[in-house]
Amino acid sequence: MTTDAVETAVARLRAARRRRHVLVVAGMILIVLVAGTGALLVGAAGLTPGQAIAGAVGLGDKGDVFIIQKLRLPRIEAAVVVGGAFGLAGALFQSTLRNPLASPDILGISSGASLGAVTGLLALGLSGVVLSAMAFAGAGLVAIAIWLLAWRKGLHSIRFVLVGVGFAYLCSSLVAWSMARAEENEAAGVLIWTVGSVSDIRGDQLALVAAGTLVLSAAVTVVSRTQGPLSLGDDNARSLGVRVDAARIGTLLLAVALVALATSAAGPIAFVALVAPAIARRLVNDGGAALAASAATGAALTLVADVVGQHALLGVAAPVGIVTGLVGAPYLLWLLATTEKRSR
């Protein structure tokens, strides 16, 4: 085969992969649109499509405008933004550490955010944006602690995951201990920081999370070019001119920031960061990190789970984190079982 033929074949393969990636992202956007439309129309106050459209643009009955613009639309937007952030962060963790179990849920980053928020709520009496800042700080501090304990002349993925699992248990235990000591009315307010919900994200908080996610996503596009070489192993990545430690540190810092930002607003929505990248990689099927597809899948998964939790979970309204937990826990068990079989 001539050099020109090889280059043509490679170009066709890359074009086919790009088309598949675009199709997957477009499919997830379609799911978001369908689920979002359903979320606008269905509820205690059922609305027609005409009423929903009029309410979205500020026309029509004042009650309809309030329901759409103040209640339903912000919840949809929050689910999309937070889910996208979790999906993108999970893809960065898994591709950088080359481990399908590398997820902020399992690594303790989300639990650190929960502990920071619970501490701020129960010990300091904080609320609002300041409480979200405490959650962000908690995630950051846990990430730094994991980093310091896992670093041994470089950052090794297995050690990072094992140390992270230990911190996840530690933070979860401290949160449970704090809830056990709290008054009954205080414990109710802590629930969001143990389960995860998008029901109360709106206004300035929603704008802040959306803007932060957009900025971090733009930064991810800069480091995304290192994900392919890193997936080949450290030696191969170095031979391709990648500064492995710097690339890994930069990527994981962005992933931690995305998780901290999303968790500081919505709490630790379980398993989205674990499941969304796996679904995206299987759909794209090119062996890469599938970053855009993971973000789109995370947004779709979170929004659909929230709609199901509101209207279809055994007739009882439930936070989105409970629904994603019901989906993600069996997937985690399956992943552990199949990983063990492959390692034999």
C-alpha positions as CSV (number, residue, x, y, z in Angstrom):
1,M,0.0,0.0,0.0
2,T,1.4,3.4,-1.0
3,T,1.9,6.3,1.4
4,D,-0.9,8.2,-0.3
5,A,-3.3,5.3,0.1
6,V,-2.4,5.0,3.8
7,E,-2.9,8.7,4.3
8,T,-6.3,8.6,2.5
9,A,-7.4,5.6,4.6
10,V,-6.4,7.4,7.8
11,A,-8.2,10.5,6.8
12,R,-11.3,8.5,6.0
13,L,-11.1,6.8,9.4
14,R,-10.7,10.1,11.2
15,A,-13.7,11.6,9.3
16,A,-15.8,8.6,10.2
17,R,-14.9,8.9,13.9
18,R,-15.8,12.6,13.8
19,R,-19.1,11.9,12.2
20,R,-19.9,9.3,14.8
21,H,-18.9,11.6,17.6
22,V,-21.1,14.4,16.1
23,L,-24.0,12.0,15.8
24,V,-23.7,10.8,19.4
25,V,-23.6,14.4,20.7
26,A,-26.6,15.3,18.5
27,G,-28.5,12.3,19.7
28,M,-27.9,13.3,23.3
29,I,-29.0,16.9,22.6
30,L,-32.2,15.5,21.1
31,I,-32.8,13.5,24.3
32,V,-32.3,16.7,26.3
33,L,-34.8,18.6,24.1
34,V,-37.4,15.9,24.4
35,A,-37.0,15.4,28.2
36,G,-36.8,19.2,28.7
37,T,-40.1,19.7,26.8
38,G,-41.7,17.0,28.9
39,A,-40.5,18.6,32.1
40,L,-42.0,22.0,31.0
41,L,-45.4,20.5,30.2
42,V,-45.9,17.9,33.0
43,G,-46.4,18.7,36.6
44,A,-49.0,19.6,39.2
45,A,-50.0,22.4,37.0
46,G,-50.2,20.8,33.6
47,L,-49.6,23.2,30.7
48,T,-50.2,23.0,27.0
49,P,-47.3,23.5,24.5
50,G,-48.7,26.9,23.7
51,Q,-48.9,27.9,27.3
52,A,-45.3,26.7,27.9
53,I,-43.9,28.6,24.9
54,A,-45.8,31.8,26.0
55,G,-44.5,31.4,29.5
56,A,-40.9,30.8,28.4
57,V,-40.9,34.2,26.5
58,G,-42.7,36.0,29.3
59,L,-46.1,36.2,27.7
60,G,-49.5,34.8,28.6
61,D,-50.9,34.2,32.1
62,K,-48.7,35.4,35.0
63,G,-49.1,32.1,36.8
64,D,-47.8,30.2,33.7
65,V,-44.9,32.6,33.4
66,F,-44.0,32.0,37.0
67,I,-44.2,28.3,36.7
68,I,-42.1,28.2,33.6
69,Q,-39.5,30.8,34.3
70,K,-39.1,30.5,38.0
71,L,-39.7,26.8,38.7
72,R,-39.4,24.5,35.7
73,L,-37.0,26.1,33.3
74,P,-34.2,26.8,35.9
75,R,-34.5,23.2,37.0
76,I,-34.0,21.9,33.5
77,E,-31.1,24.3,32.9
78,A,-29.5,23.2,36.2
79,A,-29.8,19.5,35.4
80,V,-28.2,20.1,32.0
81,V,-25.3,22.2,33.3
82,V,-24.5,20.1,36.3
83,G,-24.9,16.8,34.4
84,G,-22.6,18.1,31.7
85,A,-20.0,19.1,34.2
86,F,-20.1,15.7,36.0
87,G,-19.9,13.8,32.7
88,L,-17.0,15.8,31.4
89,A,-15.1,15.5,34.7
90,G,-15.7,11.8,34.8
91,A,-14.3,11.4,31.3
92,L,-11.2,13.4,32.3
93,F,-10.6,11.3,35.4
94,Q,-11.0,8.0,33.6
95,S,-8.9,8.8,30.5
96,T,-6.1,10.5,32.5
97,L,-5.8,7.8,35.1
98,R,-6.6,5.0,32.5
99,N,-9.1,3.4,34.9
100,P,-12.9,3.0,34.3
101,L,-13.5,3.2,38.1
102,A,-11.9,6.6,38.4
103,S,-14.9,8.7,39.2
104,P,-15.3,11.6,41.7
105,D,-17.9,9.6,43.5
106,I,-15.5,6.7,44.2
107,L,-12.4,8.9,44.6
108,G,-13.9,11.0,47.4
109,I,-14.0,14.3,45.7
110,S,-17.8,14.5,45.8
111,S,-17.8,13.3,49.4
112,G,-15.3,16.1,50.3
113,A,-17.7,18.6,48.8
114,S,-20.5,17.2,50.9
115,L,-18.5,17.3,54.0
116,G,-17.5,20.9,53.4
117,A,-21.2,21.9,52.9
118,V,-22.4,19.9,55.9
119,T,-19.7,21.5,58.1
120,G,-20.7,24.9,56.9
121,L,-24.4,24.3,57.4
122,L,-24.3,22.6,60.8
123,A,-21.2,24.1,62.5
124,L,-21.2,27.6,61.0
125,G,-24.8,28.2,60.1
126,L,-24.0,29.2,56.5
127,S,-26.3,29.3,53.6
128,G,-26.6,30.3,49.9
129,V,-23.5,31.1,47.9
130,V,-21.2,31.0,50.9
131,L,-22.4,27.4,51.7
132,S,-21.6,26.5,48.1
133,A,-18.2,28.0,48.5
134,M,-17.6,25.7,51.5
135,A,-18.6,22.7,49.4
136,F,-16.1,23.8,46.7
137,A,-13.4,24.2,49.3
138,G,-14.2,20.8,50.7
139,A,-13.7,19.1,47.4
140,G,-10.5,21.0,46.7
141,L,-9.0,20.1,50.1
142,V,-9.8,16.4,49.7
143,A,-8.3,16.5,46.2
144,I,-5.1,18.1,47.5
145,A,-4.9,15.5,50.3
146,I,-5.4,12.6,47.9
147,W,-2.8,14.1,45.6
148,L,-0.2,14.5,48.4
149,L,-0.7,10.9,49.7
150,A,-0.8,9.3,46.2
151,W,2.3,11.1,44.9
152,R,5.5,8.9,44.8
153,K,7.9,10.4,42.3
154,G,4.9,10.9,40.0
155,L,1.2,10.4,40.1
156,H,0.2,6.7,39.7
157,S,-3.3,5.9,38.9
158,I,-3.8,2.8,41.1
159,R,-2.4,4.6,44.2
160,F,-4.6,7.7,43.4
161,V,-7.7,5.5,43.2
162,L,-7.0,3.6,46.4
163,V,-6.2,6.7,48.4
164,G,-9.4,8.3,46.9
165,V,-11.5,5.4,48.0
166,G,-10.2,5.7,51.5
167,F,-11.1,9.4,51.6
168,A,-14.5,8.7,50.2
169,Y,-15.3,6.4,53.2
170,L,-13.8,8.8,55.6
171,C,-15.8,11.8,54.3
172,S,-19.0,9.8,54.1
173,S,-18.5,8.6,57.7
174,L,-18.0,12.2,58.9
175,V,-21.1,13.4,57.1
176,A,-23.2,10.6,58.7
177,W,-21.7,11.4,62.1
178,S,-22.6,15.1,61.7
179,M,-26.2,14.2,60.7
180,A,-26.6,11.9,63.6
181,R,-25.6,14.7,66.0
182,A,-27.8,17.3,64.3
183,E,-31.3,18.3,65.2
184,E,-34.2,16.9,63.2
185,N,-34.9,20.1,61.3
186,E,-31.2,20.6,60.6
187,A,-30.8,17.1,59.2
188,A,-33.5,17.8,56.7
189,G,-31.4,20.6,55.2
190,V,-28.4,18.3,55.0
191,L,-30.2,15.8,52.8
192,I,-29.3,17.6,49.5
193,W,-25.6,17.3,50.4
194,T,-25.8,13.5,50.8
195,V,-28.1,12.7,47.9
196,G,-28.0,15.5,45.3
197,S,-30.8,17.6,43.8
198,V,-31.2,20.3,41.2
199,S,-34.6,21.5,42.4
200,D,-33.3,24.7,44.1
201,I,-30.6,25.9,41.7
202,R,-31.7,29.2,40.1
203,G,-30.9,32.9,39.7
204,D,-27.3,34.0,40.5
205,Q,-26.3,30.6,41.6
206,L,-27.3,29.0,38.3
207,A,-25.6,31.7,36.3
208,L,-22.4,31.3,38.3
209,V,-22.4,27.5,37.8
210,A,-23.1,27.8,34.1
211,A,-20.4,30.4,33.6
212,G,-17.9,28.5,35.6
213,T,-18.7,25.3,33.7
214,L,-18.4,27.1,30.3
215,V,-15.0,28.5,31.3
216,L,-13.6,25.2,32.5
217,S,-15.0,23.4,29.4
218,A,-13.1,25.9,27.3
219,A,-9.9,25.1,29.2
220,V,-10.5,21.4,28.7
221,T,-10.3,21.9,25.0
222,V,-6.7,23.0,25.5
223,V,-5.6,19.9,27.4
224,S,-7.8,17.5,25.4
225,R,-5.0,16.9,22.8
226,T,-3.0,15.1,25.5
227,Q,-5.7,12.5,26.3
228,G,-4.9,10.4,23.3
229,P,-1.2,10.1,24.0
230,L,-1.8,9.5,27.8
231,S,-4.1,6.6,27.0
232,L,-1.1,4.9,25.3
233,G,0.9,4.8,28.5
234,D,3.5,7.2,30.0
235,D,6.5,6.0,28.0
236,N,4.6,6.2,24.7
237,A,3.2,9.6,25.6
238,R,6.7,10.9,26.4
239,S,8.0,9.6,23.1
240,L,5.3,11.7,21.4
241,G,6.5,14.8,23.2
242,V,3.9,15.0,26.0
243,R,5.1,16.2,29.4
244,V,3.2,13.4,31.2
245,D,3.2,14.7,34.8
246,A,2.3,18.3,33.8
247,A,-0.4,17.1,31.4
248,R,-1.9,14.8,34.1
249,I,-1.8,17.4,36.8
250,G,-3.4,20.0,34.6
251,T,-6.1,17.7,33.4
252,L,-7.0,16.5,36.9
253,L,-7.1,20.0,38.3
254,L,-9.7,20.9,35.7
255,A,-11.6,17.7,36.5
256,V,-11.6,18.5,40.2
257,A,-12.7,22.0,39.6
258,L,-15.7,20.8,37.5
259,V,-16.7,18.3,40.2
260,A,-16.3,20.9,42.9
261,L,-18.4,23.5,41.0
262,A,-21.2,21.1,40.2
263,T,-21.3,19.5,43.6
264,S,-21.2,22.9,45.3
265,A,-24.6,23.7,43.7
266,A,-26.3,20.3,43.4
267,G,-24.7,18.1,45.9
268,P,-23.1,14.7,45.0
269,I,-25.3,13.4,42.3
270,A,-24.3,9.8,42.3
271,F,-22.7,7.9,39.5
272,V,-23.2,10.4,36.6
273,A,-19.5,10.9,36.4
274,L,-19.0,7.2,36.3
275,V,-21.7,6.1,34.0
276,A,-21.9,8.9,31.4
277,P,-18.3,8.5,30.1
278,A,-18.8,4.8,29.8
279,I,-22.0,5.2,27.7
280,A,-20.3,7.8,25.6
281,R,-17.2,5.8,24.8
282,R,-19.3,2.8,23.9
283,L,-21.5,4.8,21.6
284,V,-18.6,6.7,20.0
285,N,-16.5,3.4,19.8
286,D,-13.2,5.0,18.9
287,G,-11.2,4.2,22.0
288,G,-10.7,7.9,22.9
289,A,-11.8,9.9,25.8
290,A,-15.0,11.1,24.1
291,L,-15.1,14.3,26.1
292,A,-17.8,16.2,24.2
293,A,-20.0,13.0,24.1
294,S,-19.4,12.4,27.8
295,A,-20.6,15.9,28.7
296,A,-23.7,15.6,26.5
297,T,-24.4,12.1,27.9
298,G,-24.1,13.4,31.4
299,A,-26.5,16.3,30.7
300,A,-29.0,13.9,29.1
301,L,-28.7,11.3,31.9
302,T,-29.1,13.9,34.7
303,L,-32.1,15.6,33.1
304,V,-33.9,12.3,32.3
305,A,-33.2,11.1,35.9
306,D,-34.6,14.3,37.3
307,V,-37.8,14.0,35.2
308,V,-38.2,10.4,36.3
309,G,-37.6,11.3,39.9
310,Q,-40.2,14.0,39.8
311,H,-43.0,12.1,38.1
312,A,-42.4,8.4,37.6
313,L,-40.5,6.8,40.5
314,L,-43.0,4.5,42.1
315,G,-45.4,7.4,42.4
316,V,-43.1,9.2,44.9
317,A,-41.1,12.4,44.1
318,A,-37.4,11.8,44.6
319,P,-34.2,13.8,44.2
320,V,-32.2,13.2,41.0
321,G,-29.4,11.6,43.0
322,I,-31.6,8.7,44.2
323,V,-32.5,7.9,40.6
324,T,-29.0,8.0,39.3
325,G,-27.9,5.9,42.3
326,L,-30.5,3.2,41.3
327,V,-29.0,3.2,37.8
328,G,-25.4,3.5,38.7
329,A,-25.1,1.0,41.5
330,P,-25.9,-2.0,39.3
331,Y,-23.5,-0.7,36.6
332,L,-20.7,-0.4,39.2
333,L,-21.3,-4.0,40.3
334,W,-21.3,-5.1,36.6
335,L,-18.1,-3.2,36.0
336,L,-16.3,-4.7,39.0
337,A,-17.4,-8.2,37.9
338,T,-16.3,-7.8,34.3
339,T,-13.0,-6.1,35.3
340,E,-12.2,-9.0,37.6
341,K,-12.9,-11.5,34.8
342,R,-10.6,-9.6,32.4
343,S,-7.8,-9.5,34.9
344,R,-7.7,-13.3,35.3
